[in-house]
Amino acid sequence: MSSARFPARFARDVGLAVRELDPQVGKSLRGALEQAEADPWSWPQADRYDLDDAVRVITVDRAIVHYAVLPEPPHLWVFAIALI
């Protein structure tokens, strides 16, 4: 495993939604995103039938987040959030 970090970058709408989360949900999501930044492949593929394994999904209490692992420059593009 590489020691490179993949800082998370958020789509505007996702960033706005994250700011409005319940504090406990936000804390869980921050922890999950920190894990993804350190090891982007630690979360499962968004769709097991998807041909692009760079798209991953994080599920926490009351939120599902999709991100893509982008190599240049290395970062995570957090492009979708669903509140459940």
Phi, psi and omega per residue, in radians:
M1 nan 2.403 -3.137
S2 -1.330 2.643 3.096
S3 -1.546 0.001 3.133
A4 -1.141 2.497 3.063
R5 -1.732 2.623 3.119
F6 -2.054 1.504 -3.107
P7 -1.066 2.498 -3.130
A8 -1.429 2.341 3.008
R9 -2.125 2.401 -3.003
F10 -1.934 2.434 2.917
A11 -1.082 2.593 -3.046
R12 -0.950 -0.863 -3.111
D13 -1.096 -0.623 3.120
V14 -1.187 -0.787 3.117
G15 -1.025 -0.731 3.109
L16 -1.127 -0.721 3.130
A17 -1.158 -0.688 -3.141
V18 -1.091 -0.673 3.136
R19 -1.102 -0.452 -3.088
E20 -1.614 -0.009 -3.103
L21 -1.170 2.638 2.965
D22 -0.936 2.458 -3.090
P23 -0.942 -0.686 3.132
Q24 -1.176 -0.703 3.107
V25 -1.147 -0.751 3.111
G26 -1.051 -0.699 3.119
K27 -1.125 -0.763 3.098
S28 -1.076 -0.758 -3.134
L29 -1.152 -0.721 3.096
R30 -1.031 -0.775 3.118
G31 -1.075 -0.729 3.132
A32 -1.150 -0.706 3.128
L33 -1.199 -0.604 3.061
E34 -1.103 -0.691 3.066
Q35 -1.090 -0.762 -3.138
A36 -1.150 -0.640 3.115
E37 -1.115 -0.638 3.132
A38 -1.368 -0.617 -3.119
D39 -2.531 1.495 -3.038
P40 -1.073 -0.347 -3.109
W41 -1.574 0.043 -3.091
S42 -1.280 -0.283 3.121
W43 -1.767 2.651 -3.072
P44 -1.234 2.794 3.034
Q45 -1.029 2.607 -3.123
A46 -1.160 -0.586 -3.128
D47 -2.532 2.126 -3.067
R48 -1.120 -0.281 3.114
Y49 -1.688 -0.035 -3.116
D50 -1.233 2.381 3.133
L51 -1.391 -0.256 -3.127
D52 -1.791 1.790 -3.098
D53 -1.339 -0.004 3.108
A54 -1.357 -0.228 3.120
V55 -1.590 2.130 -3.047
R56 -2.167 2.854 -3.112
V57 -2.296 2.402 3.033
I58 -1.982 2.282 3.080
T59 -2.101 2.123 3.030
V60 -2.210 3.012 3.123
D61 -0.971 2.052 3.050
R62 1.280 0.241 3.072
A63 -2.695 2.492 3.030
I64 -2.200 2.231 -3.082
V65 -2.141 2.377 3.042
H66 -1.908 2.417 3.065
Y67 -2.451 2.760 3.051
A68 -2.022 2.459 3.090
V69 -1.579 2.011 -3.119
L70 -1.958 2.260 -2.998
P71 -1.414 -0.513 -3.027
E72 -2.273 1.995 -0.353
P73 -1.148 2.695 -3.059
P74 -1.062 2.095 3.073
H75 -2.866 2.925 3.049
L76 -1.826 2.274 3.055
W77 -1.765 1.840 3.139
V78 -1.503 1.841 -2.934
F79 -1.960 -0.142 -3.129
A80 -2.647 2.553 3.028
I81 -2.457 2.408 3.037
A82 -2.163 2.242 3.108
L83 -1.655 2.256 -3.081
I84 -2.073 nan nan
